[in-house]
Amino acid sequence: FVRNQWIVDGATGDHGVVDVQVERTMHAAAVYGSKGATIRVSGKCASLQVEGCSRTNVYVESIVGTLQISNCQRVKIFVTGVVPSISIDKSDGVYLDLSEECVSLEDFMITGANSSDMNASFPFKGEPVELPIPEQFVHHLDMSSGSGRIESSVSSLYMEQ
Protein backbone atom coordinates (compact mmCIF):
# COMPACT_ATOMS: atom_id res chain seq x y z
CA PHE A 1 0.00 0.00 0.00
CA VAL A 2 1.61 3.23 -1.21
CA ARG A 3 0.06 6.73 -1.28
CA ASN A 4 -3.58 5.58 -1.02
CA GLN A 5 -3.03 2.87 -3.65
CA TRP A 6 -3.01 -0.91 -3.31
CA ILE A 7 -0.39 -2.30 -5.71
CA VAL A 8 0.03 -5.84 -7.06
CA ASP A 9 3.26 -6.03 -9.07
CA GLY A 10 4.53 -9.05 -11.01
CA ALA A 11 2.10 -11.66 -9.68
CA THR A 12 2.14 -15.05 -11.39
CA GLY A 13 -0.03 -18.15 -11.33
CA ASP A 14 2.36 -19.54 -8.71
CA HIS A 15 0.99 -17.03 -6.18
CA GLY A 16 -2.52 -18.55 -6.21
CA VAL A 17 -5.34 -16.03 -5.95
CA VAL A 18 -3.99 -12.63 -4.89
CA ASP A 19 -6.58 -10.89 -2.71
CA VAL A 20 -6.72 -7.11 -2.35
CA GLN A 21 -9.22 -5.89 0.23
CA VAL A 22 -9.96 -2.19 -0.35
CA GLU A 23 -11.25 -0.59 2.82
CA ARG A 24 -11.94 2.99 1.71
CA THR A 25 -13.46 4.32 -1.49
CA MET A 26 -10.70 6.94 -1.74
CA HIS A 27 -8.13 4.16 -2.18
CA ALA A 28 -7.12 3.11 -5.69
CA ALA A 29 -5.77 -0.26 -6.83
CA ALA A 30 -3.25 -1.18 -9.51
CA VAL A 31 -2.10 -4.45 -11.06
CA TYR A 32 1.22 -4.26 -12.92
CA GLY A 33 3.09 -6.86 -14.96
CA SER A 34 1.17 -9.94 -13.84
CA LYS A 35 1.48 -13.14 -15.89
CA GLY A 36 -0.97 -16.02 -15.57
CA ALA A 37 -2.25 -14.62 -12.29
CA THR A 38 -5.68 -14.32 -10.70
CA ILE A 39 -6.30 -11.10 -8.78
CA ARG A 40 -9.42 -10.41 -6.68
CA VAL A 41 -10.13 -6.78 -5.70
CA SER A 42 -12.83 -6.76 -3.01
CA GLY A 43 -14.63 -3.68 -1.77
CA LYS A 44 -15.21 -0.38 -3.54
CA CYS A 45 -12.16 1.51 -4.79
CA ALA A 46 -11.68 4.89 -6.44
CA SER A 47 -10.07 3.41 -9.57
CA LEU A 48 -8.31 0.31 -10.85
CA GLN A 49 -5.41 0.24 -13.28
CA VAL A 50 -4.38 -3.02 -15.00
CA GLU A 51 -1.16 -2.48 -16.91
CA GLY A 52 1.35 -4.67 -18.71
CA CYS A 53 -0.38 -7.92 -17.76
CA SER A 54 -0.77 -11.12 -19.78
CA ARG A 55 -3.04 -14.14 -19.31
CA THR A 56 -4.35 -12.55 -16.11
CA ASN A 57 -7.83 -12.74 -14.58
CA VAL A 58 -8.99 -9.79 -12.49
CA TYR A 59 -12.16 -9.94 -10.38
CA VAL A 60 -13.34 -6.54 -9.22
CA GLU A 61 -16.31 -5.70 -7.04
CA SER A 62 -17.01 -1.98 -7.55
CA ILE A 63 -15.18 1.14 -8.69
CA VAL A 64 -16.22 4.75 -8.19
CA GLY A 65 -14.30 6.01 -11.23
CA THR A 66 -12.58 4.26 -14.12
CA LEU A 67 -11.13 0.82 -14.75
CA GLN A 68 -8.09 1.34 -17.00
CA ILE A 69 -6.60 -1.53 -18.99
CA SER A 70 -3.41 -0.72 -20.88
CA ASN A 71 -0.59 -2.60 -22.60
CA CYS A 72 -2.16 -5.97 -21.79
CA GLN A 73 -2.40 -9.28 -23.64
CA ARG A 74 -5.16 -11.84 -23.03
CA VAL A 75 -6.70 -10.44 -19.85
CA LYS A 76 -10.13 -11.23 -18.45
CA ILE A 77 -11.94 -8.76 -16.22
CA PHE A 78 -14.93 -9.91 -14.16
CA VAL A 79 -17.05 -7.10 -12.69
CA THR A 80 -19.37 -8.29 -9.91
CA GLY A 81 -20.69 -4.87 -8.87
CA VAL A 82 -20.60 -1.43 -10.49
CA VAL A 83 -17.93 0.12 -12.71
CA PRO A 84 -19.18 3.27 -14.51
CA SER A 85 -16.35 3.52 -17.04
CA ILE A 86 -13.83 1.16 -18.64
CA SER A 87 -10.90 2.35 -20.74
CA ILE A 88 -8.90 -0.08 -22.91
CA ASP A 89 -5.69 1.15 -24.52
CA LYS A 90 -2.93 -0.65 -26.47
CA SER A 91 -4.23 -4.08 -25.48
CA ASP A 92 -5.09 -7.29 -27.33
CA GLY A 93 -7.45 -10.02 -26.21
CA VAL A 94 -9.50 -8.23 -23.56
CA TYR A 95 -12.58 -10.03 -22.26
CA LEU A 96 -15.03 -8.16 -20.04
CA ASP A 97 -17.64 -10.03 -17.98
CA LEU A 98 -20.02 -7.35 -16.76
CA SER A 99 -22.68 -7.56 -14.06
CA GLU A 100 -26.30 -6.60 -14.64
CA GLU A 101 -25.85 -3.84 -12.08
CA CYS A 102 -22.93 -2.47 -14.08
CA VAL A 103 -24.54 -2.43 -17.53
CA SER A 104 -27.78 -0.92 -16.22
CA LEU A 105 -25.98 2.30 -15.28
CA GLU A 106 -27.33 5.04 -17.54
CA ASP A 107 -23.89 6.52 -18.25
CA PHE A 108 -21.89 3.26 -18.41
CA MET A 109 -19.25 3.37 -21.15
CA ILE A 110 -16.34 1.47 -22.63
CA THR A 111 -13.64 3.43 -24.45
CA GLY A 112 -11.13 1.61 -26.63
CA ALA A 113 -8.03 2.86 -28.45
CA ASN A 114 -5.24 1.05 -30.29
CA SER A 115 -6.64 -2.31 -29.15
CA SER A 116 -7.94 -5.49 -30.78
CA ASP A 117 -9.86 -8.66 -29.99
CA MET A 118 -12.08 -7.07 -27.33
CA ASN A 119 -15.32 -8.73 -26.18
CA ALA A 120 -17.95 -7.97 -23.57
CA SER A 121 -20.28 -10.46 -21.92
CA PHE A 122 -23.32 -9.20 -20.01
CA PRO A 123 -26.85 -10.22 -19.05
CA PHE A 124 -29.67 -8.98 -21.31
CA LYS A 125 -33.27 -9.82 -20.48
CA GLY A 126 -32.09 -12.65 -18.24
CA GLU A 127 -29.87 -14.23 -20.89
CA PRO A 128 -26.08 -13.94 -21.25
CA VAL A 129 -24.91 -12.06 -24.34
CA GLU A 130 -21.37 -11.83 -25.68
CA LEU A 131 -20.51 -9.20 -28.27
CA PRO A 132 -17.32 -7.89 -29.84
CA ILE A 133 -16.28 -4.35 -29.02
CA PRO A 134 -15.70 -2.71 -32.41
CA GLU A 135 -12.13 -1.93 -33.33
CA GLN A 136 -12.81 -0.87 -36.91
CA PHE A 137 -14.57 2.35 -37.87
CA VAL A 138 -15.45 4.10 -41.10
CA HIS A 139 -14.73 7.84 -41.34
CA HIS A 140 -16.38 10.20 -43.81
CA LEU A 141 -15.44 13.78 -44.54
CA ASP A 142 -18.56 15.97 -44.32
CA MET A 143 -18.06 19.22 -46.21
CA SER A 144 -21.75 20.24 -46.08
CA SER A 145 -21.44 21.78 -42.60
CA GLY A 146 -19.48 24.75 -43.95
CA SER A 147 -16.46 24.08 -41.77
CA GLY A 148 -15.76 20.48 -42.75
CA ARG A 149 -15.85 17.73 -40.18
CA ILE A 150 -15.21 14.02 -39.92
CA GLU A 151 -18.11 11.70 -39.12
CA SER A 152 -17.30 8.26 -37.81
CA SER A 153 -19.39 5.12 -37.55
CA VAL A 154 -18.82 1.50 -36.66
CA SER A 155 -17.78 -0.65 -39.62
CA SER A 156 -20.52 -2.77 -41.17
CA LEU A 157 -18.49 -5.82 -40.08
CA TYR A 158 -20.12 -5.42 -36.66
CA MET A 159 -23.70 -4.98 -37.82
CA GLU A 160 -26.16 -7.83 -37.43
CA GLN A 161 -27.18 -9.39 -40.71
Residue pairs with C-beta under 8 A, 6 or more apart in sequence:
1 7
1 27
4 26
4 27
4 28
4 46
5 27
5 28
5 29
5 30
6 20
6 22
6 27
6 28
6 29
6 30
6 41
6 45
7 29
7 30
7 32
8 18
8 20
8 29
8 30
8 31
8 32
8 34
8 37
8 39
9 32
9 33
10 32
10 33
10 34
10 35
11 18
11 31
11 34
11 35
11 37
11 39
11 56
12 34
12 35
12 36
12 37
13 35
13 36
13 37
13 38
15 37
16 38
17 38
17 39
17 40
18 37
18 38
18 39
18 40
19 40
19 42
20 29
20 39
20 40
20 41
20 42
21 42
21 43
22 29
22 41
22 42
22 43
22 44
22 45
23 43
25 44
25 45
25 46
25 64
26 46
27 45
27 46
28 45
28 46
28 47
28 48
28 49
29 41
29 45
29 47
29 48
29 49
30 48
30 49
30 50
30 51
31 39
31 48
31 49
31 50
31 51
31 53
31 56
31 58
32 49
32 51
32 52
32 53
33 51
33 52
33 53
34 53
34 54
34 56
35 53
35 54
35 55
35 56
36 54
36 55
36 56
37 53
37 56
37 57
38 56
38 57
38 58
38 59
39 56
39 57
39 58
39 59
40 58
40 59
41 48
41 58
41 59
41 60
41 61
42 61
43 61
43 62
44 61
44 62
44 63
44 64
44 81
45 60
45 62
45 63
45 64
46 63
46 64
46 65
47 63
47 64
47 65
47 66
47 67
47 68
48 58
48 60
48 63
48 67
48 68
49 68
49 70
50 56
50 58
50 67
50 68
50 69
50 70
50 72
50 75
50 77
51 68
51 69
51 70
51 71
51 72
52 70
52 71
52 72
53 72
53 73
53 75
54 72
54 73
54 74
54 75
55 73
55 74
55 75
56 72
56 74
56 75
56 76
57 75
57 76
57 77
57 78
58 75
58 76
58 77
58 78
59 78
59 80
60 67
60 77
60 78
60 79
60 80
60 81
60 83
61 80
61 81
62 80
62 81
62 82
62 83
63 82
63 83
63 84
64 84
65 84
65 85
66 83
66 84
66 85
66 86
66 87
67 77
67 79
67 83
67 85
67 86
67 87
68 87
68 89
69 75
69 77
69 86
69 87
69 88
69 89
69 91
69 94
70 87
70 88
70 89
70 90
70 91
71 89
71 90
71 91
72 91
72 92
72 93
72 94
73 91
73 92
73 93
74 92
74 93
75 91
75 93
75 94
75 95
76 94
76 95
76 97
77 86
77 94
77 95
77 96
77 97
78 97
79 96
79 97
79 98
79 99
79 102
80 99
81 99
81 101
81 102
82 99
82 101
82 102
82 105
83 98
83 102
83 108
84 105
84 107
84 108
84 109
85 108
85 109
85 110
85 111
86 96
86 109
86 110
86 111
87 110
87 111
87 112
88 94
88 110
88 111
88 112
88 113
88 115
88 118
88 133
89 112
89 113
89 114
89 115
90 113
90 114
90 115
91 115
91 118
92 115
92 116
92 117
93 116
93 117
93 118
94 115
94 117
94 118
94 119
94 133
95 118
95 119
95 120
95 121
96 110
96 118
96 119
96 120
96 121
96 133
97 121
97 122
98 120
98 121
98 122
99 122
99 123
100 122
100 123
102 108
102 122
103 122
103 123
110 120
110 133
112 118
112 133
112 134
112 135
115 135
116 135
117 135
118 132
118 133
118 135
119 130
119 131
119 132
119 133
120 130
120 131
120 133
121 128
121 129
121 130
122 128
122 129
123 129
132 158
134 154
134 155
134 158
136 154
136 155
136 157
136 158
137 152
137 153
137 154
137 155
138 152
138 153
138 154
138 155
138 156
139 150
139 151
139 152
140 150
140 151
140 152
140 153
141 148
141 149
141 150
142 148
142 149
142 150
142 151
